[in-house]
């Protein structure tokens, strides 16, 4: 959910909810509602947060989009793993794919 993504990005950046509220020119309680998945930010706020965190708006709302289509969103741990995989050289990526296939075979037997 968007709130989980916002909280994860905010804490990794070392920002507080007050910092985010100041950035967005809103009350802290309003920002807190975003992180608690009680309400959604408007588009200008999404743009500001995406820029601040150095991510795309799509990254911020990916889970919301998946949920709307009945897909299971990625957990923060899965997103971190994907980010690590994206930095692997081709040789290591091939090894990882082979290992994943081995795990799948093991699970299915």
C-alpha positions in Angstrom: 0.0 0.0 0.0 1.1 3.6 -0.6 1.4 4.3 3.1 3.8 1.5 3.6 6.0 2.7 0.7 5.9 6.3 2.0 6.9 5.2 5.5 9.7 2.9 4.2 11.1 5.7 2.0 10.8 8.3 4.7 12.6 6.2 7.4 15.3 5.2 5.0 15.9 8.9 4.3 15.9 9.8 8.0 13.0 12.2 7.7 10.2 12.6 10.2 6.5 12.9 9.5 6.9 16.6 10.5 9.6 17.0 7.8 7.3 15.5 5.2 4.4 17.7 6.3 6.6 20.8 6.0 7.7 19.7 2.5 4.1 19.2 1.4 2.8 22.3 3.3 0.2 20.2 5.1 -0.5 19.2 8.7 1.5 16.3 10.2 -1.8 14.6 10.9 -2.7 14.7 7.2 0.7 13.2 6.3 0.3 10.6 9.0 -3.1 9.6 7.5 -1.2 8.9 4.2 1.2 6.5 6.0 -1.6 4.8 7.8 -3.5 4.3 4.5 -6.4 6.3 5.8 -6.3 8.8 3.0 -4.5 9.4 -0.3 -2.4 12.4 -1.3 -3.3 14.6 -4.2 -1.3 14.5 -7.4 0.9 17.6 -6.7 1.8 16.0 -3.4 2.7 12.7 -5.1 4.9 14.6 -7.6 6.6 16.4 -4.7 7.2 13.2 -2.8 8.4 11.2 -5.8 10.9 14.0 -6.5 12.0 14.2 -2.9 12.6 10.4 -2.7 14.1 10.1 -6.1 11.5 7.6 -7.3 8.8 7.7 -9.9 5.1 8.3 -9.1 4.6 4.8 -10.5 6.9 3.4 -7.8 4.9 5.1 -5.1 1.5 3.9 -6.4 2.5 0.5 -7.8 0.9 -1.4 -4.9 -2.4 0.5 -5.3 -2.4 -0.3 -9.0 -1.7 -4.0 -8.4 -4.4 -4.2 -5.7 -6.9 -2.6 -8.1 -6.2 -5.4 -10.6 -6.3 -8.1 -7.9 -2.6 -8.7 -8.0 -0.5 -9.2 -4.8 1.8 -6.2 -4.2 5.4 -6.7 -3.4 6.6 -6.6 0.2 9.3 -4.1 1.1 11.8 -7.0 1.4 10.9 -8.2 -2.1 11.4 -4.6 -3.4 14.8 -4.4 -1.7 15.8 -7.8 -3.2 14.7 -6.6 -6.7 16.8 -3.5 -6.2 19.8 -5.6 -5.3 19.2 -7.9 -8.3 19.1 -5.0 -10.7 22.7 -4.2 -9.8 24.1 -7.7 -10.4 26.4 -8.3 -13.4 25.1 -10.6 -16.1 27.1 -13.6 -14.9 25.8 -13.4 -11.3 22.3 -12.8 -12.6 22.5 -16.1 -14.6 23.7 -17.9 -11.5 20.7 -16.4 -9.5 18.3 -17.6 -12.2 19.7 -21.1 -12.1 19.4 -21.1 -8.3 15.8 -19.9 -8.5 15.0 -22.8 -10.9 16.7 -25.2 -8.5 14.6 -23.9 -5.6 11.4 -24.2 -7.7 12.2 -27.8 -8.7 12.9 -28.7 -5.0 9.6 -27.1 -3.9 7.6 -29.0 -6.5 9.1 -32.4 -5.7 
